[in-house]
Amino acid sequence: MVFMDVNEKFLFKVPQKALIEQNGKFLIIKRSSTAKNYPMHWDLPGGKLEHGESPEEGLVREVKEETTLDVKINSPIFSYLETHGVFAYVVVYECEFLSGELKLSNEHSEYKWATKDELKELLIEPYLAKLFREK
């Protein structure tokens, strides 16, 4: 979801992110070197909503587009206000893996299943660092 003023300038974004856990590890994906925000940082699958989508619909679509995986959205578990460069209110949902073979879109260069401790050693987005400090 993106809110704009009458001059079509971004006011703030509300990206939805999927926390997918299997066997004590979390799926993370690495942004490409050409990403506009946080290039080469590890992130969770997800993104902005399209017009008319609910947060859950948008997140299922984004996860499918970025990873080809099908997930079930359980519930929101974390939110974070990002004020670096652009205002963004990131909402993280706990998700269940349903099916699919993981294949990345061209927006991302790598994926991995990482433990909470492994995440602390990686270059990750600020919201993700805060999420795993609190988790």
C-alpha positions as CSV (number, residue, x, y, z in Angstrom):
1,M,0.0,0.0,0.0
2,V,1.3,3.4,-0.9
3,F,-0.2,6.7,0.1
4,M,0.3,9.7,-2.2
5,D,-0.5,13.4,-2.1
6,V,-2.4,15.2,-4.8
7,N,1.0,15.9,-6.6
8,E,1.7,12.2,-6.8
9,K,4.5,12.4,-4.3
10,F,4.9,9.4,-1.9
11,L,3.8,10.2,1.6
12,F,4.5,6.7,3.1
13,K,4.4,3.0,2.2
14,V,2.9,0.1,4.1
15,P,4.8,-3.0,2.9
16,Q,3.7,-6.5,4.1
17,K,6.4,-9.1,4.9
18,A,6.1,-12.9,5.3
19,L,7.9,-14.7,8.2
20,I,8.1,-18.3,7.0
21,E,9.7,-20.7,9.4
22,Q,10.7,-24.3,8.9
23,N,12.7,-26.4,11.3
24,G,13.8,-23.4,13.3
25,K,15.0,-21.5,10.3
26,F,13.5,-18.5,8.5
27,L,13.4,-17.9,4.8
28,I,15.3,-14.7,3.8
29,I,16.0,-13.3,0.4
30,K,18.8,-11.0,-0.6
31,R,18.0,-7.8,-2.5
32,S,19.8,-7.4,-5.8
33,S,22.7,-4.9,-6.2
34,T,20.4,-2.6,-8.2
35,A,17.6,-2.4,-5.6
36,K,16.4,1.1,-4.9
37,N,16.3,0.6,-1.2
38,Y,18.8,-1.5,0.8
39,P,20.7,-3.1,-2.1
40,M,22.4,-6.4,-1.1
41,H,20.6,-6.5,2.2
42,W,18.7,-9.7,3.4
43,D,15.0,-9.3,3.7
44,L,11.8,-11.3,4.1
45,P,9.6,-12.0,1.1
46,G,6.8,-9.4,0.6
47,G,6.2,-5.9,-0.7
48,K,3.6,-3.3,-1.4
49,L,-0.1,-3.8,-2.1
50,E,-1.8,-3.2,-5.4
51,H,-4.9,-1.1,-5.6
52,G,-7.9,-2.9,-4.0
53,E,-5.9,-5.7,-2.4
54,S,-6.2,-6.6,1.3
55,P,-2.9,-7.0,3.1
56,E,-3.3,-10.8,3.1
57,E,-4.0,-11.0,-0.6
58,G,-1.1,-8.7,-1.4
59,L,1.3,-10.6,0.7
60,V,0.3,-14.0,-0.8
61,R,0.8,-12.4,-4.3
62,E,4.1,-10.9,-3.4
63,V,5.5,-14.1,-1.9
64,K,4.4,-16.0,-5.0
65,E,6.0,-13.4,-7.3
66,E,9.3,-13.3,-5.4
67,T,9.8,-16.9,-4.5
68,T,7.1,-19.0,-6.5
69,L,6.0,-20.4,-3.1
70,D,2.4,-20.7,-1.9
71,V,1.8,-19.6,1.7
72,K,-1.0,-19.3,4.2
73,I,-1.1,-16.0,6.1
74,N,-1.7,-16.6,9.8
75,S,-1.5,-13.3,11.7
76,P,0.4,-10.0,12.0
77,I,3.2,-10.4,14.6
78,F,5.3,-7.3,14.3
79,S,5.3,-3.8,12.9
80,Y,8.0,-1.2,12.4
81,L,8.1,2.4,11.4
82,E,10.9,3.0,8.9
83,T,12.0,6.7,8.6
84,H,15.3,6.3,6.6
85,G,14.8,8.0,3.3
86,V,11.1,7.2,3.0
87,F,8.4,6.7,5.6
88,A,7.3,3.1,5.7
89,Y,5.2,1.2,8.2
90,V,6.4,-2.4,7.7
91,V,4.0,-5.2,8.9
92,V,5.3,-8.7,9.3
93,Y,2.9,-11.7,9.2
94,E,3.6,-15.2,10.4
95,C,3.0,-17.5,7.4
96,E,2.9,-21.2,6.8
97,F,4.6,-22.7,3.8
98,L,2.0,-24.7,1.7
99,S,3.7,-25.7,-1.5
100,G,6.1,-24.9,-4.3
101,E,9.7,-25.1,-5.2
102,L,11.7,-22.0,-4.3
103,K,12.8,-19.9,-7.4
104,L,13.7,-16.3,-7.0
105,S,12.5,-13.3,-9.1
106,N,15.1,-11.0,-10.7
107,E,14.6,-8.6,-7.7
108,H,16.7,-10.9,-5.5
109,S,20.1,-12.6,-5.9
110,E,20.1,-15.3,-3.2
111,Y,17.9,-17.0,-0.6
112,K,18.7,-19.0,2.5
113,W,17.0,-20.6,5.5
114,A,18.7,-18.9,8.5
115,T,18.5,-19.3,12.2
116,K,18.0,-16.4,14.5
117,D,21.6,-16.4,15.4
118,E,22.8,-16.6,11.8
119,L,20.6,-13.6,11.0
120,K,22.5,-11.5,13.5
121,E,25.7,-12.0,11.4
122,L,24.2,-10.9,8.1
123,L,23.5,-7.5,6.5
124,I,19.8,-7.2,7.1
125,E,17.2,-4.4,6.9
126,P,16.6,-2.4,10.1
127,Y,13.1,-3.8,10.7
128,L,14.4,-7.3,10.5
129,A,17.1,-6.6,13.0
130,K,14.5,-5.2,15.4
131,L,12.2,-8.2,14.8
132,F,14.8,-10.7,15.7
133,R,16.0,-8.8,18.7
134,E,12.4,-9.0,20.0
135,K,11.6,-12.6,18.8
